[in-house]
Amino acid sequence: MLVAAAICPCPPLLVPEVAAGAAPELEPLRAACLDAIGLLAAARPDRLVVVGPADEVTRGPHPEGAVGSFRGFGVPIDVTLGAAEAAAERPLPPSLSIGAWLLSRADWADAPVEGLGLDPALPAERALAAGREIATRAPRVALLVMGDGSACRTVKAPGYLDDRAEPFDAAVARALGAADVAALSALDAQLAAALQASGRAGWQLLAGAAEGAGLGGRLLREEAPYGVGYFVATWS
């Protein structure tokens, strides 16, 4: 059963060494993410599952001990998902690498960890079904859901300016803050793809996992500093 969830964005700039001179700008966002992970620890889960968008090579399950890296961003930093074990054959996708980095910053040692890289285009019904299955893996399951909102909030955003982006992000923020399973389940996958919202599949997986769990939500932070929607929320 799902007992808690933390929702965090996954820009590589969350890692100060990657952000370099821009690091101070995202410090409040980092702090909010660590606060959200603190709630996961307080829930005393038996298992933590970290989910986030992934490419074709890194989609699918990742065991505890899987290794991620920020070397592709010019920084010689490697991270391990949970407790260090034998390295897995496949590297973590960037989203799960950032999740692993956040867990390391929070000194996570509260439950075994596993990862799941998601196809950003995963249909809603499959995402919901995956969430329902994850919720049955242990008596007390927690989720760390990595993913960004629209990437079209300004003309300098990765997806340029799209007038639909701000209303989309506002609806997501309301749903995450209210733990609104129905609203997340109903998110338009085609619109999310058009707006380059990488978190959509993960949010719908969360909705599936939370069905019947009676969780309440709290939005800790919402911003779009680079024209990309970032949300930090907790469900418990």
Secondary structure as GFF3:
##gff-version 3
##sequence-region A 1 236
A	DSSP	beta_strand	2	8	.	.	.	ID=ss1
A	DSSP	three_ten_helix	12	14	.	.	.	ID=ss2
A	DSSP	alpha_helix	16	19	.	.	.	ID=ss3
A	DSSP	three_ten_helix	20	26	.	.	.	ID=ss4
A	DSSP	alpha_helix	27	42	.	.	.	ID=ss5
A	DSSP	beta_strand	47	53	.	.	.	ID=ss6
A	DSSP	beta_strand	60	62	.	.	.	ID=ss7
A	DSSP	beta_strand	67	69	.	.	.	ID=ss8
A	DSSP	three_ten_helix	71	73	.	.	.	ID=ss9
A	DSSP	beta_strand	78	80	.	.	.	ID=ss10
A	DSSP	alpha_helix	94	105	.	.	.	ID=ss11
A	DSSP	beta_strand	113	118	.	.	.	ID=ss12
A	DSSP	alpha_helix	124	134	.	.	.	ID=ss13
A	DSSP	beta_strand	141	146	.	.	.	ID=ss14
A	DSSP	alpha_helix	165	178	.	.	.	ID=ss15
A	DSSP	alpha_helix	181	185	.	.	.	ID=ss16
A	DSSP	alpha_helix	189	194	.	.	.	ID=ss17
A	DSSP	alpha_helix	200	210	.	.	.	ID=ss18
A	DSSP	beta_strand	217	223	.	.	.	ID=ss19
A	DSSP	beta_strand	230	235	.	.	.	ID=ss20
###
